């Protein structure tokens, strides 16, 4: 028996939409979240794709995600906006904030948005791609820090204090042959979702990704879920970016009397020690036309990236732009389908059967 299934992307999206709808999400919200998850699978980031469906279902059942909640603007001025996600799906809050910031960037040249009370935002590169498709430059981060927060330990530490605190940046390219320049990474060696995928496939992790609950190096995903910790990439450099992510995200909760941490940070507790915690998402959108001719800017980016592609590869390697692997994988998976590990398939199947939703078509 195969240890994975190959599924049709559109069919997978329909199944996810149906499950979320039956769990209480309005049709448009369910479709937004399902589409985001499938695009993550298509891009090759399975850690942020369909594997999250059972997680979200569990969080809905536990009251962490309010599936019908809609975000709203609760503050900001001029080129800034503060968005409350109402503890709904993080993807819905992030898209809402991004669209509002994009609109304000067209007016002011640059705009910033902070997001509070949102759950897992999913693959943050998705939002940078959206803005780049409209010719806008974007920087986005979501993070948390504090005692017991998240799943990562700071550089030199041996206790959980940080989320995976990802960063994403998107830059449009004038050359139609290339996708946008897209930087999208967690500040840990691997994102927690990668550990989840390894666990579902019953595979070991590469060395240097995690330590066990006692701080000893490990490659066993089960050790992580038994109290282990993720390690920052690049030692003190990744740690610094992780902390900056959390402190910038804290702009969203400056005046929040009852802050909670986003679901992707692995902690939703409240208490006196929240005074030493911070969490939220923050994004900046830039309209190149505020600085000159936007077409000339994209063309210049295209000339630089064209020159970059001509750099000789080391050995059999070829130089790719950041974002190019995702673009290639998307094209391939649209044609061949998405691989779903059997453990993930079984978990989704249980939800689908419980709610009378058809499972995806398999190849």
C-alpha positions in Angstrom: 0.0 0.0 0.0 1.3 3.5 -1.0 2.2 5.8 1.9 0.7 8.8 0.1 -2.1 9.7 -2.3 -1.9 11.9 -5.4 -4.9 14.2 -5.5 -6.4 16.8 -7.8 -5.8 20.3 -6.5 -9.3 21.6 -7.3 -10.9 18.5 -5.8 -8.8 18.9 -2.6 -9.9 22.6 -2.4 -13.5 21.5 -2.7 -13.1 19.0 0.1 -11.4 21.5 2.4 -14.1 24.1 1.6 -16.8 21.6 2.4 -15.3 20.6 5.7 -14.8 24.2 6.9 -18.3 25.1 5.9 -19.7 22.2 7.9 -17.6 23.3 10.8 -19.3 26.7 10.9 -17.5 28.9 8.4 -19.5 30.9 5.8 -18.9 29.8 2.2 -16.6 32.7 1.3 -14.4 32.3 4.4 -14.2 28.5 3.9 -13.2 29.0 0.3 -10.6 31.6 1.2 -8.9 29.3 3.7 -9.1 26.2 1.5 -7.6 28.1 -1.4 -4.8 29.3 0.7 -4.0 25.8 1.9 -4.0 24.3 -1.6 -1.8 27.0 -2.9 0.7 26.2 -0.2 0.7 22.5 -1.3 1.1 23.6 -4.9 4.1 25.7 -4.0 5.7 22.8 -2.3 5.2 24.0 1.2 3.2 20.9 2.4 3.7 22.0 6.0 1.2 24.8 5.4 -1.2 23.0 3.2 -3.8 20.3 3.6 -2.0 18.9 6.7 -3.5 21.9 8.5 -7.1 20.8 7.9 -7.3 18.5 10.9 -5.4 21.0 13.1 -7.9 23.8 12.2 -10.9 21.4 12.9 -9.4 20.6 16.3 -8.9 24.3 17.1 -12.5 25.1 16.0 -13.8 22.3 18.3 -11.6 23.7 21.1 -12.9 27.3 20.7 -9.5 28.6 19.5 -10.7 29.4 16.0 -14.0 31.1 15.6 -14.9 30.0 12.1 -17.5 32.6 11.3 -15.6 35.5 12.6 -14.7 38.4 10.3 -11.9 40.9 10.8 -12.5 44.6 11.3 -10.5 47.9 11.4 -10.2 49.1 15.0 -7.5 51.7 14.7 -4.8 53.4 12.7 -4.6 56.7 10.9 -3.6 57.8 7.4 -1.3 55.2 6.0 -1.6 52.8 9.0 -4.4 50.4 10.0 -4.9 48.2 13.0 -7.0 45.1 12.2 -8.7 42.8 14.8 -9.0 39.3 13.5 -11.8 38.5 16.0 -10.0 35.1 16.7 -11.1 33.8 13.3 -9.0 32.2 10.6 -5.7 34.0 10.3 -5.7 33.8 6.5 -9.0 35.8 6.4 -7.6 38.5 8.7 -4.3 38.7 6.8 -6.0 39.1 3.4 -8.2 41.8 4.8 -5.3 43.7 6.3 -3.2 43.2 3.1 -6.0 44.6 0.9 -6.5 47.6 3.1 -2.8 48.3 3.2 -2.5 47.9 -0.6 -5.3 50.5 -1.0 -3.7 52.9 1.3 -0.3 52.4 -0.3 -1.7 53.5 -3.6 -2.7 56.8 -1.9 0.2 57.4 0.4 3.0 55.5 -1.3 3.6 53.3 1.7 1.2 51.8 4.2 1.5 49.6 7.3 -1.0 47.2 8.9 -0.9 45.4 12.3 -3.1 42.4 13.0 -4.2 41.2 16.4 -6.4 38.3 17.6 -5.7 36.2 14.5 -4.9 32.5 14.3 -2.5 30.7 12.0 -1.8 32.9 9.0 -0.6 30.0 6.9 2.1 30.5 4.3 3.1 34.1 4.6 4.7 34.1 1.1 1.2 33.9 -0.3 0.4 37.5 0.7 3.7 38.8 -0.8 2.8 37.1 -4.0 -0.6 38.7 -4.1 0.8 42.2 -3.6 3.6 41.6 -6.1 1.1 40.6 -8.8 -0.3 44.1 -8.5 3.2 45.7 -8.7 3.6 46.4 -5.0 6.6 45.6 -2.7 5.7 43.9 0.5 7.3 43.0 3.8 5.4 40.8 6.2 6.2 39.1 9.5 4.2 37.4 12.3 5.8 36.4 15.6 5.6 36.0 19.3 7.9 35.9 22.2 7.7 35.4 26.0 8.0 32.7 28.7 6.5 29.5 27.4 5.6 31.0 24.0 5.8 29.0 20.8 8.1 26.1 20.1 11.5 27.6 19.6 14.3 28.4 22.1 16.5 31.5 21.7 20.1 31.2 20.8 22.0 29.8 23.7 18.8 28.9 25.5 17.1 25.7 26.6 13.4 26.6 27.0 10.6 27.7 24.7 10.4 31.4 24.3 9.8 32.2 20.6 7.5 31.2 17.8 8.8 30.2 14.4 8.3 33.9 13.6 8.5 33.9 9.8 9.3 36.7 7.4 8.2 37.2 3.8 9.2 39.8 1.2 7.9 40.2 -2.3 9.3 42.3 -5.1 7.6 42.5 -8.6 9.8 41.7 -11.6 9.3 43.4 -15.0 10.4 40.3 -16.9 7.3 38.1 -17.6 9.6 35.1 -17.8 10.3 35.2 -14.0 8.0 35.1 -11.0 8.3 37.9 -8.4 11.3 37.8 -6.2 9.9 36.1 -3.1 11.7 35.6 0.3 9.7 33.4 2.7 11.3 31.7 5.7 10.8 30.8 9.3 13.5 32.0 11.7 14.0 28.5 12.9 16.0 25.9 11.0 12.7 24.3 10.0 9.1 25.5 10.5 7.0 23.5 13.0 4.9 22.3 10.1 8.0 20.6 8.6 8.3 18.6 11.8 4.6 17.8 11.4 5.1 16.6 7.8 8.1 14.4 8.9 6.0 12.9 11.7 3.2 12.1 9.2 5.6 10.4 6.9 7.4 8.6 9.7 10.7 10.2 8.7 13.7 11.6 10.7 14.5 15.3 10.6 17.9 16.5 9.4 20.4 17.0 12.2 20.5 20.5 13.8 16.7 21.2 13.6 15.5 20.3 17.0 16.5 19.4 20.5 14.6 17.3 23.0 13.0 18.5 26.2 16.4 18.3 28.0 18.2 20.3 25.3 19.9 17.4 23.6 20.2 17.2 19.8 17.6 14.9 18.2 16.2 14.0 14.7 13.1 12.3 16.0 9.9 14.4 15.4 8.3 12.6 18.4 10.9 14.1 20.7 9.8 17.6 19.6 6.1 16.8 20.4 7.3 15.4 23.8 8.5 18.9 24.9 11.4 19.5 22.5 12.3 22.8 20.9 13.1 24.2 17.5 16.5 25.8 16.9 17.0 29.2 15.3 18.7 29.2 11.9 22.1 30.8 11.7 22.5 30.9 15.5 22.3 34.5 16.8 21.2 35.8 13.4 18.0 33.9 13.2 17.4 34.5 16.8 17.7 38.3 16.2 15.2 38.2 13.3 12.8 36.1 15.4 12.9 38.6 18.3 12.5 41.5 15.9 9.5 39.8 14.4 7.8 39.4 17.8 8.5 43.0 18.8 7.2 44.4 15.5 4.1 42.2 15.9 3.6 43.7 19.3 2.6 46.9 17.6 -0.8 45.1 17.2 -1.3 44.7 20.9 0.0 47.9 22.5 -3.4 48.8 24.0 -4.9 45.3 24.2 -6.2 44.6 27.7 -6.7 40.8 27.1 -4.1 39.8 24.5 -3.8 36.2 23.4 -1.2 34.7 21.1 -1.9 33.6 17.6 -2.7 30.0 17.1 0.4 29.4 15.1 2.6 30.3 18.1 1.4 27.3 20.1 0.1 29.2 23.1 -3.3 30.8 23.7 -3.1 31.2 27.5 -3.7 34.4 29.4 -2.3 35.3 32.8 -0.1 37.7 34.7 3.0 36.7 32.7 1.4 38.2 29.5 3.1 41.4 30.6 6.4 39.7 29.4 4.9 38.5 26.1 4.2 40.0 22.7 2.7 38.7 19.5 1.0 39.8 16.3 1.5 40.3 12.6 2.8 43.3 10.9 3.1 44.2 7.2 4.3 47.0 5.1 3.2 47.6 1.5 5.2 50.0 -0.8 4.0 51.4 -4.1 7.1 52.0 -6.3 5.3 54.8 -8.2 5.8 56.9 -5.0 9.5 57.0 -5.9 9.4 57.3 -9.6 8.1 55.4 -12.7 6.9 52.0 -11.5 7.4 50.4 -14.9 11.0 51.5 -14.9 11.5 50.1 -11.4 10.1 46.7 -12.4 12.2 46.7 -15.6 15.3 47.5 -13.6 14.5 44.7 -11.2 14.1 42.5 -14.2 17.6 43.5 -15.6 19.2 42.6 -12.2 17.4 39.3 -12.0 18.3 38.5 -15.6 22.0 39.1 -14.8 21.6 37.0 -11.7 20.3 34.1 -13.7 23.5 34.2 -15.8 25.8 33.6 -12.8 27.5 30.3 -13.4 26.2 27.5 -11.2 28.5 25.5 -8.9 28.9 22.0 -10.3 25.5 20.8 -11.7 23.6 23.5 -9.9 21.8 26.4 -11.6 21.2 29.8 -9.9 17.5 30.3 -9.2 15.7 33.4 -7.9 14.1 33.3 -4.5 10.5 32.2 -5.3 11.5 30.4 -8.5 11.4 26.9 -6.8 7.8 27.6 -5.7 6.8 28.8 -9.2 8.2 25.7 -10.8 6.7 23.4 -8.2 3.3 25.0 -8.7 3.4 24.4 -12.4 4.4 20.8 -11.9 1.8 20.0 -9.2 -1.0 21.7 -11.1 -0.3 19.1 -13.9 0.6 16.1 -11.8 -1.4 16.6 -8.6 -0.6 17.0 -4.9 0.9 14.2 -2.7 -1.0 13.7 0.6 0.6 11.3 3.2 -1.6 8.5 4.3 -1.7 9.7 7.9 -2.9 13.1 6.7 -5.3 11.5 4.2 -6.9 9.4 7.0 -7.3 12.4 9.3 -9.0 14.4 6.5 -11.1 11.4 5.6 -12.4 11.0 9.1 -13.5 14.7 9.1 -15.1 14.3 5.6 -17.1 11.3 6.6 -18.2 12.9 9.8 -19.7 15.8 7.8 -20.8 14.1 4.7 -18.2 15.8 2.5 -16.7 13.9 -0.6 -13.0 13.2 -0.5 -10.7 14.5 -3.2 -10.3 12.6 -6.5 -7.0 10.7 -6.6 -4.8 10.0 -9.6 
